[in-house]
Amino acid sequence: MEYDFDLISIGSGSAGRRIAVALRNRGWKTAVVELNTDEHFGGTCICSGCIPTKSLLVKSQETDDLREIYAFKDNVVEKIRKGTLKHVTDRIGATVINGLGRLVDDHTIDVNGVKYTSDIIVLATGSEPIIPPISNIENVKYQTSADLLKIDELPQTLLIIGGGRIGIEFALIFHNMGSNVVIFEGTDYLLPGEDKEISDDIKSDLISKGITIFTGKFVDSVSESIIDGKTKFQVNLDSGPNKGEYTGDALLVATGRKARVNQLNLDEVGILYNHQGIEVNGFLQTSIPNIFAIGDVIGNPMFTNWASYQSKIVLENLAKSRNASDQWEVLPQKIIPRISFSIPEFAAIGLTEEEAIAKFGDDVVVHKFYNRWLGKSIINESTNGYLKGIGIKGSDEIIGLHIWGDKAGDLIQLGVLAMENDLGWSRLADLVYGHPVLIEAIYSLSVGMLNQTKLSK
């Protein structure tokens, strides 16, 4: 049967776009469907996630002028978005279709009433904010992270429900611009799932900067009112040591993200999914073999770099054969860096101390190297934070590496390389590092870990 396209990707983010571009370069006729190409081509990361938030965070450390900060963000986003669109259409020659893409059957999609057929379909629609079941939240004009990327007036007080990566980023951005910021995190510590000791230290650091943080109690209810002619928001904690009503000028809900599946017509076509996202096999095929799903739409971990890697596996398999899975490779387990853009940054791979102890018990060893001991950190006047290694007695294996400090997101990649290739602490301690550079801290940490594991000579 002849189709309009060899492959259609519903979603223009790093996952779907990469497949369409790569296979177009191999002679396939490909298309990318995006709901709003003028504002959102390139996906959440470029248009309403990673790139704009980091732009705001960087610029807000240089100035507190809201218009200047947001103009910088807009320029960065527009440059990347336009460049990405031009690359896909003009340089690569893939077709871009504007509108909402929905599945019709195994080989057909509908975009704004127009039908398109394709041999292969890729679902890469990403994720959307989770709105928790807080009492009365449906009657409140709360904002999501995407909403806060477009503001005209700085709120005097910003209330943030959620103390994860997104909540902390916006807390710092608005604190830098002059807002009073209050974070409400229901679990016992910030950055749920990360190392508790470091999370507690990050909390103390944020408090020292002037940010108010309440942990260990989920928000009971929210409300909205008019006070002196202005809209105000209330967050209520009905019990616990921080019981009370807290009032602010804006309310951000940043309690995580979920797979965006509701408008794909999955039930009608027969594609299986669950509360995490679309169900896929090791080849990232859905329950319909010629329809693939990649990125946030299949669930956690929701990182754009992980979505992009998934697309690499799919496109390489399809380049070998469109349907002969005996020639394909399954998605391998990878070491995925978890980066939180606090100030300073925090990055981690592997197990936390708590996870390691639960798995290995008393054999776990921990060592820390403080940035205040490092020459380059002293030169940069960025001595806050430390590196934390997790290992096992008598073993060279890197169980976990946690870096809280300047450029942590960059430094963690050496750890990724080591863990990915089963290189232990001894190999990291045997490298010749430049001097003076921040990455020397990994050398010092590794030497300390060898002493702790009793492997040093």
C-alpha positions in Angstrom: 0.0 0.0 0.0 1.2 3.5 -0.8 1.1 6.1 2.0 1.4 9.9 2.1 4.5 9.5 4.2 7.0 6.9 5.3 7.0 8.3 8.9 4.9 10.9 10.7 5.8 12.2 14.2 3.1 13.7 16.3 5.2 16.1 18.3 8.1 18.3 17.4 10.2 17.9 20.5 13.7 16.4 20.7 12.3 12.9 20.4 9.9 13.0 17.4 11.8 15.7 15.5 15.1 13.9 15.6 13.6 10.7 14.1 11.9 12.7 11.3 15.1 14.6 10.5 17.4 11.6 10.6 15.2 9.4 8.4 14.6 12.3 6.0 18.3 12.4 5.5 18.2 8.8 4.6 15.7 9.4 1.9 12.4 8.8 3.8 9.4 11.1 3.3 8.8 12.3 6.8 6.5 14.8 8.5 6.3 16.5 11.9 3.0 17.5 13.4 2.9 20.3 15.9 -0.1 21.9 17.6 1.3 25.4 17.3 4.3 25.8 15.1 4.5 29.6 15.5 4.9 29.3 19.3 5.8 25.7 20.2 7.9 24.2 17.4 10.7 22.3 19.1 8.6 21.2 22.0 8.4 21.9 25.7 12.2 22.0 26.2 12.9 24.8 23.7 9.6 26.8 24.1 8.3 26.4 27.6 10.7 24.3 29.6 14.5 23.9 29.8 15.7 26.7 27.6 13.4 29.6 28.8 13.7 28.7 32.5 17.5 28.5 32.4 17.6 31.8 30.4 15.5 33.5 33.2 17.7 31.9 35.9 20.9 33.1 34.3 19.7 36.6 33.5 18.1 37.1 36.9 21.5 36.7 38.5 22.7 39.7 36.5 19.8 42.1 36.9 16.5 42.3 38.7 14.8 44.2 35.8 11.8 42.1 34.8 11.5 43.4 31.3 15.2 43.0 30.6 15.2 39.4 32.0 12.1 38.3 30.0 13.3 40.0 26.8 16.5 38.0 27.1 14.5 34.8 27.6 12.3 35.6 24.6 15.3 36.3 22.3 17.0 33.0 23.3 13.8 31.0 22.8 12.9 32.6 19.5 16.4 32.2 18.1 16.5 28.5 18.9 12.9 27.9 17.9 13.2 29.6 14.5 16.6 27.9 13.8 15.1 24.5 14.6 12.1 25.1 12.3 14.3 26.4 9.5 16.6 23.4 9.9 13.7 20.9 9.6 11.9 22.5 6.7 14.5 24.4 4.6 17.7 22.4 5.1 16.3 18.9 5.7 13.1 19.1 3.7 10.8 17.4 6.1 7.1 18.4 6.0 5.8 20.4 9.0 2.0 20.2 9.7 0.4 22.7 12.0 -2.5 21.5 14.2 -3.7 18.9 16.6 -2.7 15.4 15.5 -5.0 12.5 16.4 -4.9 8.8 15.5 -7.6 7.5 13.2 -6.3 4.0 12.6 -3.0 2.1 12.4 -1.7 4.2 9.5 -3.9 7.3 9.5 -3.9 10.5 11.5 -6.2 13.5 11.5 -4.9 17.1 11.7 -7.7 19.7 11.9 -10.0 17.6 9.7 -7.3 16.6 7.1 -6.3 13.0 6.9 -2.7 11.9 6.4 -1.5 8.3 6.0 1.9 6.9 7.0 3.7 3.6 7.1 5.2 4.4 10.5 3.7 6.7 13.2 5.6 8.1 16.2 3.8 9.4 19.2 6.0 12.0 20.9 3.5 14.4 22.5 5.5 15.0 25.7 4.0 15.8 29.0 1.9 18.3 30.8 1.7 19.6 34.4 0.1 17.5 37.1 -2.6 19.4 39.0 -2.9 17.8 42.5 -6.4 17.1 44.0 -6.2 20.1 46.4 -9.5 21.3 47.8 -10.9 24.2 45.8 -8.1 24.3 43.3 -10.5 24.1 40.4 -11.9 27.5 41.4 -8.5 29.3 41.6 -6.6 30.9 38.8 -3.3 29.2 39.6 -0.4 29.3 37.2 1.8 26.6 35.8 5.5 26.9 34.9 4.5 27.7 31.3 2.2 30.5 32.5 5.0 32.2 34.5 7.1 32.5 31.4 4.7 35.2 30.3 4.1 37.9 32.9 3.9 41.6 32.9 4.1 42.4 36.6 6.3 40.9 39.3 4.3 39.4 42.2 5.3 40.8 45.5 4.8 37.3 47.0 4.9 34.1 45.0 3.4 31.0 46.6 4.8 27.7 45.1 3.2 24.3 45.7 5.9 21.8 45.0 9.6 21.7 46.0 11.0 19.7 43.1 13.3 20.8 40.3 10.7 23.1 38.7 9.6 24.7 42.0 13.2 25.4 43.1 14.1 27.0 39.7 11.2 29.4 39.8 11.7 30.1 43.5 15.3 31.3 42.7 14.2 33.2 39.5 11.6 35.2 41.3 13.7 35.6 44.5 16.4 37.1 42.3 13.9 39.5 40.8 12.8 40.7 44.2 9.7 38.6 45.0 9.0 37.1 48.4 8.9 33.4 47.8 7.2 30.6 49.8 7.6 26.9 48.9 5.2 24.2 50.1 6.5 20.7 49.7 4.4 17.8 51.0 7.1 15.3 51.4 9.7 15.6 54.2 12.4 17.2 52.0 13.0 19.1 48.8 13.8 17.3 45.6 12.0 14.2 46.4 13.9 11.1 45.4 17.3 12.7 45.7 19.9 12.3 48.5 18.3 13.5 51.7 21.4 15.0 53.2 22.1 17.2 50.1 18.4 18.0 49.8 18.4 19.2 53.4 21.5 21.3 52.8 20.0 22.8 49.7 16.9 23.7 51.7 19.1 25.4 54.4 20.9 27.3 51.7 17.6 28.5 50.1 16.3 29.6 53.5 19.6 31.6 54.1 18.9 33.4 50.8 15.5 34.5 52.2 13.2 31.9 50.7 10.5 30.5 53.0 10.1 26.7 52.8 7.6 24.4 54.5 8.1 20.6 54.1 6.4 17.6 55.5 2.8 18.7 55.1 0.7 18.6 51.9 -1.4 21.6 51.1 -5.0 21.1 52.3 -6.8 23.8 50.3 -6.3 27.0 48.3 -8.6 30.0 47.7 -8.7 33.2 45.8 -10.0 36.6 47.0 -10.0 40.3 46.2 -8.1 42.4 48.8 -7.9 46.2 48.3 -8.9 45.7 44.7 -6.2 43.2 43.9 -6.4 39.4 43.4 -4.8 37.5 46.2 -4.3 33.7 46.7 -4.4 31.8 49.9 -2.7 28.4 50.7 -4.0 26.6 53.7 -2.2 24.1 56.0 -4.8 22.8 58.4 -2.4 21.1 60.8 1.2 20.6 61.8 3.8 23.0 63.1 3.3 25.4 60.2 -0.5 25.4 60.4 -2.0 28.6 59.0 -3.2 30.5 55.9 -0.5 32.0 53.6 -1.4 34.8 51.2 0.4 35.8 48.0 -0.1 37.6 44.7 0.5 34.6 42.5 0.2 30.9 42.9 2.5 28.4 41.0 1.5 24.7 41.0 4.7 22.8 40.3 4.0 19.2 41.5 5.4 17.3 38.6 4.3 16.3 35.1 2.3 13.5 33.4 2.2 12.0 30.0 0.1 13.9 27.5 -2.2 11.2 26.0 -5.7 12.5 26.3 -6.2 13.9 22.8 -4.5 11.1 20.8 -7.6 8.8 20.5 -5.6 5.9 22.0 -8.7 4.1 23.2 -10.4 4.3 19.8 -7.4 2.9 18.0 -6.6 0.3 20.6 -3.2 1.5 21.9 -2.6 0.4 25.5 -1.6 2.9 28.2 -1.7 3.2 32.0 -1.4 5.9 34.6 2.3 6.4 33.8 1.9 6.7 30.0 1.7 4.7 26.8 2.9 1.1 27.2 5.8 0.1 24.9 8.1 -2.9 24.5 11.9 -2.8 24.4 11.8 -1.5 20.8 9.5 1.3 21.9 6.7 -0.1 19.9 3.1 0.3 21.2 0.5 -2.4 21.2 0.2 -1.6 17.4 3.6 -2.6 16.0 4.0 0.2 13.4 3.2 2.9 15.9 6.0 3.9 18.3 5.9 6.1 21.4 9.0 7.9 22.8 9.8 10.5 25.4 7.7 11.8 28.2 4.6 10.3 26.7 5.7 6.8 27.9 6.4 8.0 31.5 9.3 8.6 33.8 12.1 9.5 33.8 11.0 12.6 31.9 14.2 14.2 30.6 14.6 15.6 27.1 18.1 14.0 26.9 16.5 10.6 27.6 13.8 11.2 25.1 16.4 12.1 22.5 18.3 8.9 23.2 15.2 6.9 22.8 14.7 8.4 19.4 18.2 7.4 18.4 17.3 3.7 19.1 14.1 3.9 17.1 15.6 5.6 14.1 18.6 3.3 14.0 16.3 0.3 14.1 14.1 1.6 11.4 17.0 2.5 9.2 18.0 -1.2 9.3 14.5 -2.5 8.6 11.0 -1.1 8.8 9.5 -4.2 10.3 12.2 -6.9 10.8 12.6 -6.7 14.6 15.1 -9.5 14.6 17.5 -6.9 13.2 16.7 -4.4 15.9 18.3 -3.6 19.2 16.3 -3.0 22.4 16.5 0.2 24.4 19.5 -0.4 26.8 19.7 0.7 30.4 21.6 4.0 30.6 23.1 6.2 33.3 20.9 9.2 33.2 22.2 12.4 34.9 19.6 14.1 37.1 20.3 17.8 37.2 18.6 20.4 39.4 19.3 24.0 38.5 19.5 25.4 42.0 22.2 28.0 42.8 24.7 26.4 42.9 23.6 23.5 40.7 23.0 20.0 41.9 23.6 16.9 39.7 23.5 13.2 40.6 23.8 9.7 39.1 23.3 6.3 40.7 21.9 5.6 44.1 21.3 8.0 47.0 22.9 7.2 50.4 19.4 6.0 51.6 18.9 3.7 48.5 22.4 2.3 48.8 22.0 1.4 52.5 18.6 -0.2 51.8 20.3 -2.4 49.2 23.8 -3.0 50.6 23.4 -2.4 54.3 26.5 -1.8 56.4 28.8 -2.3 53.5 28.0 1.2 52.1 30.8 3.8 52.4 30.3 7.5 51.9 32.9 10.2 51.4 32.5 14.0 50.8 34.8 16.6 49.3 33.9 20.2 50.0 34.2 22.9 47.3 35.9 25.2 49.8 38.9 22.9 49.7 39.3 23.4 45.9 41.6 26.1 44.5 39.4 26.8 41.5 36.3 27.2 43.6 38.2 29.6 45.9 39.3 31.6 42.8 35.7 31.7 41.5 34.4 32.6 44.9 31.9 29.7 44.6 32.8 27.6 47.5 29.3 26.5 48.5 28.5 22.8 48.3 30.3 19.6 48.0 30.7 16.3 46.2 29.4 13.1 47.7 30.5 9.6 46.6 28.7 6.4 47.4 30.6 3.1 47.3 30.9 -0.4 48.9 33.6 -1.7 51.2 36.2 -3.7 49.2 34.8 -2.6 45.8 35.9 -0.1 43.2 32.4 0.3 41.9 30.8 3.7 41.7 27.4 3.3 43.3 26.4 7.0 43.4 27.9 10.4 42.6 26.3 13.6 43.8 27.7 17.0 43.0 26.3 20.2 44.6 28.3 23.2 43.3 29.2 25.5 40.4 28.8 23.7 37.0 27.6 20.5 38.6 25.6 19.7 35.5 28.7 19.8 33.4 31.0 18.0 35.9 28.6 15.0 36.4 29.2 13.9 32.8 32.6 12.5 33.8 30.8 10.3 36.3 28.3 9.3 33.6 31.2 8.2 31.4 32.8 6.2 34.2 29.6 4.4 35.4 28.5 3.7 31.8 31.7 1.9 31.1 32.2 0.2 34.5 35.1 2.4 35.4 35.6 2.6 39.1 36.9 5.2 41.6 40.5 4.0 40.9 40.2 5.0 37.2 38.9 8.5 38.1 41.8 8.8 40.6 44.3 7.8 37.9 43.5 10.5 35.4 45.8 13.5 34.9 43.5 16.5 35.4 44.0 20.1 34.3 44.8 22.7 37.0 43.3 24.7 38.4 39.8 23.4 37.3 36.6 22.5 39.0 36.7 18.9 37.8 39.7 18.3 40.0 37.2 17.9 42.8 36.2 14.5 41.2 39.9 13.4 41.5 40.0 14.4 45.2 36.7 12.7 45.9 37.8 9.5 44.1 41.0 9.4 46.1 39.0 9.7 49.3 36.6 7.0 48.1 39.5 4.6 47.6 40.6 5.3 51.2 37.1 4.6 52.4 36.6 1.4 50.4 40.1 0.2 51.5 41.3 -0.1 48.0 44.1 2.5 48.1 47.6 1.3 48.1 
